């Protein structure tokens, strides 16, 4: 897994820098209305919190099973 991440960083990061993706993303986000940004944040937060809700009991059970303190 580390080799794959290292490959991506070493080979794609220079490409992203040449394409100025950070500037493009910043420009696009700054053009959004505040209501759209709020909508996006709420949507992402709901998805992440629901995943935590589902995974929480599994993590607790696994810590009890493996006696992790």
Residue pairs with C-beta under 8 A, 6 or more apart in sequence:
16 22
29 37
32 40
62 68
